[in-house]
Amino acid sequence: MPQFQITKTGSFHSRFQVKWRRRREGKTDYFSRRRLLYQDKRKYNSPKYRIVVRMTKRNIICQFVQSRFQGDHVLHVVYSKNLETFGIKVGKTSFSASFLIGFLLAKKVLKKIFFSGEKIRLEKKTPNAILDIGLKRVTTGSKVFAVLCGVVDGGINIPHNEKRFPGYKSSKMFDPDLLNQRIKGTHIKEYMQFLKEEDNEKYQKHFSKIIQQKNGK
């Protein structure tokens, strides 16, 4: 069987176009970003807000962003370390902490931007926003949707449904009690009690920071 060698000509290389830097680095999905920023031409320069949620191993970043022609303008941001001012020093990346971060962001944004001081802006209605999760996979029960639940409870409207909240099954109806237990951290408490009874050594290692905080160290 004859073999053919595929050669790329000079015309191919002259037409080759390098992808954008953040696309090459795997940081931005411009296909989804374009759909998030798209707006009708008749709504020229009208504010379109996004709740940007980014998660690392030790931190959760939640931003309230307005898109402009010059680029994204971050109006307010809340980090998981901000929960320390409310006495939460451990478990700052849990499901419960994610809910609190979203709730705190919503309250800060409404107080700082929309209802600042005695002057109330013409936008008397609660602001509308869109959830931006970046490159994170959409999975049912993810902590991203805990942030969404907190932002909605805080007073900012985000279009959503309960299909991605924990407690939803296609065969059954949505169970709000299970979502409420996740927000309160009941599942963590039950796992701590189970682990303490079954394997105390693993319990001491796994929840060492919580034990130190209880002992006042």
Stockholm file with secondary structure:
# STOCKHOLM 1.0

chainA/1-217         MPQFQITKTGSFHSRFQVKWRRRREGKTDYFSRRRLLYQDKRKYNSPKYRIVVRMTKRNIICQFVQSRFQGDHVLHVVYSKNLETFGIKVGKTSFSASFLIGFLLAKKVLKKIFFSGEKIRLEKKTPNAILDIGLKRVTTGSKVFAVLCGVVDGGINIPHNEKRFPGYKSSKMFDPDLLNQRIKGTHIKEYMQFLKEEDNEKYQKHFSKIIQQKNGK
#=GR chainA/1-217 SS CCCCCCCCCHHHHHHCCCCCHHHHTTCCCHHHHHHHHCCCGGGTTCCCEEEEEEECSSCEEEEEEEEETTEEEEEEEEEGGGGGGGTCCSCTTSHHHHHHHHHHHHHHHIIIIISCTTCCCSCCSCCBEEEECTTCCCCTTCHHHHHHHHHHHHTCBCCCCGGGSTTCCTTSCCCHHHHHHHHHTHHHHHHHHHHHHHCHHHHHHHTHHHHHHHTTC
#=GC SS_cons         CCCCCCCCCHHHHHHCCCCCHHHHTTCCCHHHHHHHHCCCGGGTTCCCEEEEEEECSSCEEEEEEEEETTEEEEEEEEEGGGGGGGTCCSCTTSHHHHHHHHHHHHHHHIIIIISCTTCCCSCCSCCBEEEECTTCCCCTTCHHHHHHHHHHHHTCBCCCCGGGSTTCCTTSCCCHHHHHHHHHTHHHHHHHHHHHHHCHHHHHHHTHHHHHHHTTC
//
